[in-house]
Amino acid sequence: MCGIFSYASNKQQGIGKVLKGLKDLEYRGYDSWGIAVKSGGTPSHKSSEAQGKIIFKKAVGKISDAREEDLAHLTGSSALGHTRWATHGGVSEKNTHPHFSADHSVAVVHNGIIENYQAEKDALVRKYGKKLFRSETDTEVIPHLIADFAAKGRSFEAACVAAARRLKGRFAFIALDGASGALFAARDGSPLVIGNGSPPSRKASAGQSAEWFAASDIPALLDYTKKIYFLENGEYALLPAAGQAKFLNFRSGKRVAKKAVAISWTKQSATKGGHPHFMLKEILDQKDSIPTTLAISKKEIAAAVRMLKSASKIFMTGCGTAGHMCMGGEYFFIEKAGHATPFVPASEFHKLAPFIDGKSVLITVTQSGETADLLEAIKEAKGRGAKILSLVNVRNSSVERESDLVLPINVGVEKAVASTKAATSQLALLILLAHALGGDEAAARRLFVRAVAGLREWLSPALLKKIEHAAKRFVAREHLYVIGKSLYFPVALEAALKIKEVSYIHAEGLASGELKHGTIALIEKGTPCMVFIANDAFKNDLLGSASELKARGAFLIGISPEKHPVFDEWIPVPDMKEASPLTHMIAAQIFAYYLSVQRGHNPDMPRNLAKSVTVK
């Protein structure tokens, strides 16, 4: 959700690097931003404050509008910044991070939720008075706790450790020491990665660089390093302005040996590539991302099949888009592998939990690998003895590290908040896995060779223009109904989700057979409806449902290999047999994209949403 970027050094570069890092994290979603720096001069701008040794700037709105020269009055070395997605307290400058100790000697940025913040806040108010707190956030207890422990004679590091031990919940926070410029970065549930900006020589230890970074996500670090250190739950890093970094467990106090992981992502993969938005670029990437995912080795698939065959029960879980891909995968596991594979959203995992035991495998599907509800489901399943098989895009993420086996989807950086290329690759990999579990992996690979060729021919500028034209018919509408059946029911749900996410039109996805059980009462003359039809056993059922909608005045947009008389608008898709849900879904993604743009919205950063949902 929120974005964190920080820089520890004695070089006078903190503001520029933190500003750029936060801009690289904009895709995570946010409503306000702030930057603080260890002072290296006297600020003169009226919108900043100087007390003690840390100066700062906060603002509501987009950091993309800020320029480095606008922050020239903030001079200093070590710095930290934050893009906030409001949880505790409204969207305002006073609630924007960083938050400070009373004397501004400590600044803190934080992701996650401090569950016991009210009790800690009450204790601090009793000790120091009501005026201590300036915001409505849970975050503000952290700098005040650090200052409280420091007042008892503890060092900055020791005070931060003591504060971290007091906190309950899922969190990641970074504290900046105004005296030394050191950063204390702690993680317990929310993601936090450390980067070494100037790799040491072969003979030097990994801690001898004078330039360190800590961020909530890897893409923000790509300009500076590809050597990443991952913090595990309960760990912290002390990053000095000069000298060696160290890693410890804040609960046990024991040193932790850390080894850098080399990241293969390129900066180019995290750019728009000449397209107006990341969402469109990532939709078009699917010509290459789907075959890249399906290039997974037979050895990796075989390992997953062995795990699944050893289980007496298989379950699936995911959130949002990944959950819809699980629903699609469930159909294939039943049909191709003959194995019931119940799915529930991770937030509702408690419904399945009583049936999970040591003979179970839980398949989890995720883009970010950091989703809080999914991690809770994994924790519950592992506690009951289950094995975890995960489909993950972000390597070395929390979900990967908690899993027994991982199948990577390998689509690269996905920066638009609404998932597109990750979604189709998740479903493609589930289809391949279901065939392999059923003993016919070769058939699935042949299917996808033909499907990818069809996809590349179909996904053309002419198609984009046609869908853009169709979307214009819906721009002024506020309600839209999307129907599908069998494999296309989860596609309908996903299409409705995409439309909601980026265009803010109320869209409802449902199984076509459920229309006459209530929703058809809402259909009147001109009501927009989208219908997914494939050349499968349910084609006539869908045409019948479409006719029922048409008879009541609905305006129908059909996504189908063939044009049918009942359609008012038609988006053609190739007949790719069992792989057809992929192109149907891509057509809906393009439709949602153009709806968003035509309604004047930014499809990359929809309001109130975040790329990685790291709070429950």
C-alpha positions, 0 to 999 in steps of 0.5 A: 500500500503506502510507499517508503523510500529512505537513504542513509549517507553523509553525502548531500543527496538525500532529498533528490534520491528520496524524491525520485524513489517515491515517484517510482513507488507511485503505482502503489497508490496514495493520497499524500506524501512527505519527506524529512532530511537530517538538516544540512542547512537552514530552511527558509521556505514557509511550508517547512519547519525546522526544529532540532536536526530534522527538516521536512515537507508534507503535502496532500496530493501527487508527488509527481507534481513536485520537483527537486528544485521545489525542495531546494530549501531542504538541504541535508544528507540522510533522508526518508519519505513516504506516500500515504494511503490513509488508514487511521485518520483522514487525508490531511497534512497533519496525518501525512508521514513522516511523524516526529518526536516532540523535539523533532530529533526522530522522524518515522515513516511506517506501513501497516497497522499498529493494533495496540496504538491506542493503549500506547498512546494513552500511556504516553498522554498520561506521561507527557500530556495531550499536546504530545500528539499532533495527528490522528494516526497510529504511526505517531506512537512510534517516534514518541516511544523511541523518544521516551526510551531515549530519555531513559538513557538508551542509544538511538538503536536501543530505543528503536529496538525497545519501541519495536518490541512494544508494537503489535500488528503487521508493520514496517517502519524506518526511523531517522536519527537527527543527530547521526543520520542513521536509519533504523529499519524494522519489519514485522509483517509488512515488506521492507527491502534494503539496498547497498548503493555502492557495492563493495570490492570483492575483499570487503564485507557487504556492510562497508558501503557508505550509501544504503537504501531501504524501501517498501518495494524493489522497483524504487531501488533499480536506479541505485542497486540490484543487490537487495537484502530482504528483512524477515519478520522480527528483523531490523537493519541499522544503516549508518550515514557512514560505515557498516550496516548491521542486521539483527532480530529485534526480539532476540537481539541476535545478529543475522547473517544477510546475503545480497540477492541479485535482482534481474529486473531492469529499469526499462521493464518498469517504464511506460515504453512510450505508452501513455499509461502503464496499464496500456503498456502492460496489457500489450505486454501480454503478447510476451508475458504469457509465453514467458510464463509458460516457458516454465520448465517441465522439472518445475511443473513435475515438482508441483505435480508430485506435491499435489499428488501426495495430498489428499486435499487441495485448496486455493486462495487469493485476493481480488484479481488473483482470487478470480484467477483461482476461480478459473483454475478451479474449473480446470482442476475439476475438468482436467485433473478430476480433483475438487479444489475448493477456493475461498478469498483469503479474507474468508479463509477461516471457512476452509481452515477446519478442513485443512490438515497435514495431508493438504496442499494450499495453492496460493496465487499472488502478484505482489507476494505481500498481501496481508490476508493471504499471508494470514491464510498461509500462516493458518494453513501451515499451522495445521500442517499443510504444504504451500504451493504458490504462484508468485510474480515478485521473487523473494517476496514474503509469500515465496519465503513462506512457501514450500514450493513456488511456481514463478509467473515471471511477468516482470514489474507490473506498475499499474494498480489494476493487475492485467498481465499478472492475471492472465499469466496466473490463469495460464499457469493454473491451466497448465498445472491442471493439465499436468496433474491430469497427466496431459501436460503436453496437450496444454503446451500444444494448446498454448503454442497455438493460443499465443500465435493467435493472441499476437495476431489479434492484439493489434492497433486495429483492435485497440481502435475498435474497443476504444470506439465501443467504450465511448458508448458507455462513457456516460453510464454509471451501471453495467452488468457483465455475464458469463458461464462456466469458465467465463463466470470468473472472467465476468467477475474480473471484467467487472472488477477492472471496470470498477477499479479504473473507470469508477462505473458500478459494474456487476459480474454474475453467472448468466443463469443467476440473472433471472433470480434477481438482477434482471429486475434492474434491466430497463431500456438502455441498460449497458450489459456485457456478455462473454460467449465462447464456442463451447458447450454453453454458447446457446445458454449465453445467447439465451441469457443475452436475448432475455436482456435484449428483450428488456431493453438492454444495450449489449456489448458482446465479446465473442469469436462470432458476431451475433444479431443480439449484439449492439456492439461486438468485440471479436476474440479469436477462438483459442479453445480452452485458452479462450478465457485469456483473450476474453479477459484481455478484451475486457482489460482494454475496454476498462482502460479506454473507459477510464481514460475517456472519463478523465481518470488516471487508470494507473492510480485509481482512487482509494486503491493500492497495488500491494494490500499489506493491511488487513 
